[in-house]
Amino acid sequence: MFTRRHAIHQFMAWAAAAPLARAQQRGGATLLDMANVMDFAKVAKTKLDPIAWDYLEGGGEDEVSLHDNRAAFNRIVIRPKALVDVHQIDLGIQLFGKKLEFPILLDPAGGKNCFFMDGENVVARAAGKTKALHITNGGIQKTLAAGQGPANWWQLTTGGDLRNTQTMKAFVKKAETDGASGICFTVDIMYVSHRERNIHNGLERGWCEIGIPKRDAEGRLPEAKNPERAGVFPSRPFPTPTWNSVKELRSLTTLPIVIKGILRGDDAAMAAEIGASGVIVSNHGARQLDHVGGTIEALPEVVAGAAGKIPVLIDGGFRRGTDIFKALALGAKAVCVARPYLYGMTAFGQEGVERVIELLRTELALDMGLAGTPTIPSITRDMVRTR
Ligand SMILES: Cc1cc2nc3c(=O)[nH]c(=O)nc-3n(C[C@H](O)[C@H](O)[C@H](O)COP(=O)(O)O)c2cc1C
């Protein structure tokens, strides 16, 4: 019975990729058949075990925020300007004293090995090649040592490293010694939400560190020892981080500290007051608390809370140059993406990641050219209206 379900899933994935059928007939889609980010998603889905796909794509509980992250873009309308000289388009920005060639960053993503082995280093190399800023989950030292890593990268922490002064010092020392140009502290994952696709699939989270095991002839996976489950009452053995932890972290390093997972104006104001260097408006790709709205809906409030004191970045559902354009118009300094480059990596490895970055960058440049805004600073608030 499971084999049949598996077969149906594979067929559905193939059917979803139907627009790429012409390429499939030629013996498989190639990189240049990919016209946009979602084309990569279609190919990625055909390459993954369904439970890995669900881990990549899924969100928390009813996935209302997952839907909102995309749907909210459709309520924002671009107001293009006529007859501006757009013969040269410049996507460059300055972020924490460093020049970035384009305002698109690579978000952290754990469990990359269930999409592509050694995924973290694959992404680091792609970031190096395309000059994208990479927020890494860690473990990219060999790529950095080989001179193939990103020039600009931030080390992620989700708070475990900030438990006490000792662990915090060790974390900071390692980040600084490894050559990180910033620290990204994700604050929306003090607990892992019920991601019900994973629960239904009996996903063993550890598989995403070592690669999803092969199914047997009947299509069965090995018995999971510790599958994701619902109904485990939340508690932690140690106090979870607070604003005081950020204050202490600030006192230990001069590296920029960026708080990821902010959805309120008052939290952005607090981040600025406490000495954080920037915030990322994020709902963790809608993988954590559900019913928090699309991130682009929260952006104006957070920008107002930051009051120009610190830059506001954003992520969540960005798939198009126009999505990025809208966020920049609403006051974001830059946009981060996760699933887009994960689709690229799953479909075509390092080249796929590079191409996804290239496509998003080109779409944004094209949109800027068409909207009469040849530079990032020219994408001002009046460039969009809300329906
Ligand atoms: C497979 C996967 C793993 C993720 N792992 C992490 C993580 O370890 N730490 C973190 O802060 N965010 C993590 N995220 C969230 C992303 O950093 C980001 O906030 C979000 O996915 C952006 O939305 P997008 O995927 O629609 O671009 C993960 C997202 C995905 C899809």
PDBQT file of the ligand as one rigid body, heavy atoms in Angstrom, charges set to zero:
ROOT
HETATM    1  C1  LIG A 401      14.789  23.498   5.492  1.00  0.00    +0.000 C 
HETATM    2  C2  LIG A 401      14.880  24.751   6.294  1.00  0.00    +0.000 A 
HETATM    3  C3  LIG A 401      15.681  24.772   7.421  1.00  0.00    +0.000 A 
HETATM    4  C4  LIG A 401      15.785  25.944   8.181  1.00  0.00    +0.000 A 
HETATM    5  N1  LIG A 401      16.640  25.962   9.244  1.00  0.00    +0.000 NA
HETATM    6  C5  LIG A 401      16.814  27.130   9.921  1.00  0.00    +0.000 A 
HETATM    7  C6  LIG A 401      17.777  27.202  10.965  1.00  0.00    +0.000 A 
HETATM    8  O1  LIG A 401      18.474  26.238  11.269  1.00  0.00    +0.000 OA
HETATM    9  N2  LIG A 401      17.911  28.388  11.615  1.00  0.00    +0.000 N 
HETATM   10  C7  LIG A 401      17.168  29.494  11.280  1.00  0.00    +0.000 A 
HETATM   11  O2  LIG A 401      17.301  30.560  11.882  1.00  0.00    +0.000 OA
HETATM   12  N3  LIG A 401      16.258  29.446  10.283  1.00  0.00    +0.000 NA
HETATM   13  C8  LIG A 401      16.081  28.299   9.606  1.00  0.00    +0.000 A 
HETATM   14  N4  LIG A 401      15.176  28.255   8.578  1.00  0.00    +0.000 N 
HETATM   15  C9  LIG A 401      14.412  29.455   8.265  1.00  0.00    +0.000 C 
HETATM   16  C10 LIG A 401      15.146  30.315   7.225  1.00  0.00    +0.000 C 
HETATM   17  O3  LIG A 401      16.349  30.820   7.715  1.00  0.00    +0.000 OA
HETATM   18  C11 LIG A 401      14.280  31.493   6.770  1.00  0.00    +0.000 C 
HETATM   19  O4  LIG A 401      13.916  32.270   7.881  1.00  0.00    +0.000 OA
HETATM   20  C12 LIG A 401      13.037  31.134   5.985  1.00  0.00    +0.000 C 
HETATM   21  O5  LIG A 401      13.058  29.859   5.470  1.00  0.00    +0.000 OA
HETATM   22  C13 LIG A 401      12.835  32.152   4.865  1.00  0.00    +0.000 C 
HETATM   23  O6  LIG A 401      11.717  31.855   4.108  1.00  0.00    +0.000 OA
HETATM   24  P1  LIG A 401      11.827  31.169   2.659  1.00  0.00    +0.000 P 
HETATM   25  O7  LIG A 401      12.287  29.778   2.880  1.00  0.00    +0.000 OA
HETATM   26  O8  LIG A 401      10.424  31.256   2.172  1.00  0.00    +0.000 OA
HETATM   27  O9  LIG A 401      12.803  31.988   1.859  1.00  0.00    +0.000 OA
HETATM   28  C14 LIG A 401      15.050  27.097   7.810  1.00  0.00    +0.000 A 
HETATM   29  C15 LIG A 401      14.243  27.058   6.673  1.00  0.00    +0.000 A 
HETATM   30  C16 LIG A 401      14.160  25.899   5.919  1.00  0.00    +0.000 A 
HETATM   31  C17 LIG A 401      13.295  25.914   4.682  1.00  0.00    +0.000 C 
ENDROOT
TORSDOF 0
